[in-house]
Amino acid sequence: MDIEYKLSQATIIFEDVAFLIAKGVSAKGVSAKDIHSSIIKGLIILSDVKKSISTQNTKENEYNQSESNEIEKVRRKLKLWSKPERQQNINSQILNAYLKLRRSGKNYITEIDIQNELQNIDDFKNNFDQMKNIAEKNHGKIFEQKGSYVEIWEPVNSFVSEYENIVFQE
């Protein structure tokens, strides 16, 4: 349900009702029953909007609670990975390969693209998978798989940008 559309419907209904009341119900030939019906329609729409917002907020709160530790973990790890002495770590190399591909103008990056960029990395798949998932002992969720394409996980995007600025010295 499009919340903005529903709210605009309710607004129109209540504006019409207010107009009718202001002009006098009898002047327009509209009965009190018709006004009551319009008010009920508006209230039903508002109830639907309230349920939708409540459901959305509940999901966002669960999302934030379950992933806030992961976001903080990534923030801490990226500060470490950005140090010159950590650039040889597999995780840094995987992230750097992704960033190099993106910086070269490649809009849609796949796991295979990243792997091809890192031809001499042992156990690429295991390390890359740990960078796509949330787990207690993972490397930190950096990536999100969308079909065959890989993107930076939105909640850590700003940290990755900071990392990129440091590593690529911008």
Residue pairs with C-beta under 8 A, 6 or more apart in sequence:
1 48
1 49
1 52
3 49
3 52
3 53
6 45
6 48
6 49
6 52
7 45
7 46
7 49
9 42
9 45
10 42
10 45
10 46
10 49
13 38
13 39
13 41
13 42
13 45
14 39
14 42
16 38
17 35
17 38
17 39
17 42
20 28
20 30
20 35
21 35
25 31
25 32
25 35
66 134
67 134
67 141
67 155
70 134
70 140
70 141
71 155
71 156
73 140
74 140
74 141
74 142
74 153
74 156
74 159
75 156
75 159
77 91
77 139
77 140
78 140
78 156
78 159
78 160
78 162
78 163
79 163
80 86
81 87
81 89
81 91
81 92
81 95
81 163
82 92
82 162
82 163
82 166
82 167
86 92
87 93
87 96
87 167
90 121
90 123
90 124
90 127
91 127
91 131
91 139
91 140
92 167
93 118
93 121
94 114
94 118
94 121
94 124
94 127
94 128
94 131
95 131
95 142
95 160
95 163
96 167
97 114
97 117
97 118
98 109
98 114
98 143
98 150
98 152
99 160
99 164
99 167
99 168
100 117
101 109
101 113
101 114
101 117
102 109
103 168
106 113
108 149
109 149
109 150
109 151
110 148
110 149
110 150
111 128
111 145
111 148
111 150
113 150
114 128
114 150
115 121
115 124
115 125
115 128
118 124
121 127
127 139
128 143
130 138
130 139
131 138
131 139
131 140
131 141
131 142
131 143
132 141
132 142
132 143
132 144
132 145
132 150
133 141
134 141
140 156
141 153
141 156
142 152
142 153
142 156
142 160
143 150
143 151
143 152
143 153
144 150
144 151
144 152
144 153
144 154
152 160
164 170
